[in-house]
Each structure stands twice: as C-alpha cells, then as structure tokens.
C-alpha cells in the first residue's frame, strides 16, 4: 500500500506482519460483559386484572399440518400391484397368497399402541426410527408362519428395505388417518 510518509509505510508493513504472529481472539471473547453489567432496577407493575372467557363455538379455521411445503399426494397402490413390482424388481415369485403375509404384518403393526402414539405425534421421518425396530420384531414373530418370505426379506437387503419402506408409509398413513377421522 503506497503511503506519502515513508515512516507510516514502514509501520504499516511491520504491523501487518506482527498481526500474523499475535494470537487471534474470537468476537465472542471481545464482548464478555458478565461482570460489568448488572441489573440495578426492576419494575413490576400490575396494570389490570380480569378474566378471559372463551366461547364454546366451532372454529372455522383448520390448523396446518405441514410447514408450508407443498407436496404431491401419494397415490395408493393395491397390494397385488406392489407384489408384482417387487417380483419384477427383485426377481421373486410371490403370489397373491403372499399378500396375506404383508397384511398380517401390517395389521399387527397397526394394533401396536406404541406405534400408534408415535405416528400421531411425529412426522414420517421421525416415525421411521421407532418403526424400524418394531417392524423387525413383528417380522421375526411372523417368521415361523412364513419362513420363505422372511428369508427373502432378511437375506436381500434391497428387497428388505423396499418392503420396510413400503410398510412404513402404509402403517403411518393408516395410523394418522385414524387420528384425523376421530
């Protein structure tokens, strides 16, 4: 940086290099006012006393369920269509009779009170954390009745993930639908 004063230019070069050698302090450390500021006066004054009476009328406004994010409605596919998709995608040979296995698991999950409470109070992303453990437990309980499909879900992680995610959405939608209807 050019200066008209030679001494000022030398001082600037020295100060710039000195600054790199000095310890850096954070902005939050510069403004610590813990011991320097104290509350000396506090005034609390009662201005008015009264009662609030709420009317027992029906509200015209419905509360929002989403945080302003527009989403497309998911279309519900029939279970037989989903089984066909899983058969094609994962090269399996599940029949319509196997859909009863999925229905059994779904009904068992729907009847789970813990899952019901979680679905009513959480988004699907948060509901997933509790769902995964209960889904696996329910799957193991049904293992003896449906050994073949159980092996396919456990052995093929892609297939297992697809089934778990599909079941997650299905159970969540049914449980939250029950909440909206009541």
C-alpha positions in Angstrom: 0.0 0.0 0.0 1.7 3.3 -1.1 2.0 6.0 1.6 3.3 9.5 1.2 5.0 9.2 4.5 7.9 6.7 4.5 7.7 6.1 8.3 4.0 5.3 8.1 4.6 2.8 5.2 7.3 1.0 7.3 5.0 0.9 10.3 2.2 -0.5 8.2 4.4 -3.3 6.9 5.6 -4.1 10.4 2.1 -4.0 11.9 0.7 -6.3 9.1 3.4 -8.9 9.8 3.1 -8.5 13.6 -0.7 -9.2 13.3 0.0 -12.7 11.9 2.2 -13.5 14.9 -0.3 -12.3 17.6 -2.9 -14.8 18.9 -6.3 -14.4 17.4 -9.3 -13.7 19.6 -12.9 -14.6 18.8 -15.6 -11.9 18.6 -17.5 -13.6 21.4 -14.5 -13.2 23.7 -14.2 -9.5 22.9 -17.6 -8.7 24.3 -17.8 -10.6 27.6 -19.9 -8.4 29.9 -20.6 -10.9 32.6 -19.0 -9.0 35.5 -19.5 -5.5 34.1 -23.3 -5.4 33.6 -25.7 -5.9 36.4 -29.4 -5.3 36.9 -29.9 -2.4 39.2 -33.6 -1.7 38.8 -36.6 -3.8 38.0 -40.1 -2.6 38.0 -43.1 -4.8 38.0 -46.5 -3.1 37.9 -50.0 -4.6 37.8 -51.9 -2.7 35.2 -55.2 -4.6 35.1 -56.8 -7.7 36.5 -59.6 -9.6 34.7 -60.8 -12.9 33.3 -60.6 -14.3 29.8 -63.8 -16.2 28.8 -63.5 -18.5 25.8 -66.6 -19.2 23.8 -67.7 -22.7 23.1 -68.2 -22.3 19.4 -66.8 -24.3 16.5 -63.6 -22.8 15.0 -63.7 -22.0 11.3 -60.0 -22.4 10.8 -58.3 -25.7 10.5 -54.7 -26.0 11.9 -51.9 -26.5 9.4 -50.4 -30.0 9.2 -47.3 -29.1 7.2 -44.8 -26.3 7.5 -45.9 -24.6 4.2 -44.3 -27.1 2.0 -46.5 -28.2 -0.9 -46.4 -31.9 -1.6 -48.0 -34.1 -4.1 -50.5 -36.6 -2.8 -49.1 -40.1 -2.8 -51.2 -42.5 -4.8 -52.1 -45.7 -3.0 -51.3 -48.8 -5.0 -53.0 -52.1 -4.5 -51.1 -54.7 -2.6 -51.2 -57.1 -5.6 -49.6 -54.4 -7.7 -46.9 -53.8 -5.2 -46.2 -57.6 -5.1 -46.0 -57.6 -8.9 -43.5 -54.7 -8.7 -41.4 -56.5 -6.1 -41.5 -59.7 -8.1 -40.2 -57.9 -11.2 -37.7 -55.7 -9.4 -36.2 -58.5 -7.2 -36.9 -61.5 -9.5 -39.1 -63.2 -6.9 -42.2 -65.3 -7.4 -44.5 -64.1 -4.7 -48.2 -64.7 -5.4 -51.4 -63.0 -4.2 -51.4 -65.5 -1.4 -48.2 -63.9 -0.1 -50.1 -60.6 0.2 -51.7 -62.1 3.3 -48.3 -62.2 4.9 -47.9 -58.5 4.4 -51.5 -57.9 5.5 -50.7 -59.8 8.7 -47.7 -57.7 9.5 -49.5 -54.5 8.7 -52.4 -55.4 11.0 -50.0 -56.4 13.7 -48.2 -53.1 13.4 -51.5 -51.1 13.3 -52.5 -52.7 16.5 -49.2 -51.8 18.2 -50.2 -49.0 20.7 -46.6 -47.6 20.8 -46.5 -47.2 17.0 -50.0 -45.6 17.1 -48.8 -42.9 19.5 -45.6 -42.3 17.6 -47.5 -41.9 14.3 -49.9 -39.4 15.8 -47.2 -37.2 17.2 -44.4 -37.4 14.7 -43.7 -36.8 11.0 -43.0 -39.9 8.9 -39.2 -39.2 9.0 -39.2 -39.3 12.9 -41.8 -42.1 13.0 -39.3 -44.2 11.0 -36.9 -44.5 13.9 -39.3 -46.3 16.2 -40.9 -48.2 13.3 -37.8 -50.0 12.2 -37.3 -51.9 15.4 -40.9 -52.8 15.9 -41.1 -53.9 12.2 -38.2 -56.2 12.6 -39.6 -57.7 15.9 -43.0 -58.2 14.2 -41.3 -59.8 11.2 -39.5 -62.2 13.5 -42.7 -63.1 15.2 -44.3 -64.0 11.9 -41.2 -65.9 10.7 -42.4 -69.3 11.7 -45.6 -68.9 9.7 -44.0 -67.5 6.6 -40.4 -68.8 6.5 -39.7 -68.3 2.8 -40.8 -64.7 2.5 -39.0 -64.0 5.8 -35.7 -65.3 4.3 -36.1 -63.2 1.2 -36.6 -60.0 3.3 -33.7 -60.7 5.6 -31.2 -62.1 3.1 -31.8 -59.5 0.3 -31.2 -56.1 1.9 -32.5 -54.1 -1.1 -35.7 -56.1 -1.1 -36.0 -55.9 2.7 -35.5 -52.1 2.5 -38.2 -51.8 -0.1 -40.7 -53.8 1.9 -39.8 -51.9 5.1 -40.2 -48.5 3.5 -43.5 -49.5 1.8 -44.8 -50.9 5.1 -43.6 -47.7 6.9 -45.7 -45.5 4.7 -48.7 -47.8 4.7 -48.8 -48.1 8.5 -48.1 -44.4 9.1 -50.8 -43.3 6.7 -53.4 -45.7 8.3 -52.5 -44.6 11.8 -52.5 -40.9 11.0 -55.8 -41.3 9.0 -57.4 -42.8 12.1 -56.4 -39.7 14.1 -57.9 -37.3 11.5 -61.2 -39.3 11.5 -61.6 -39.1 15.3 
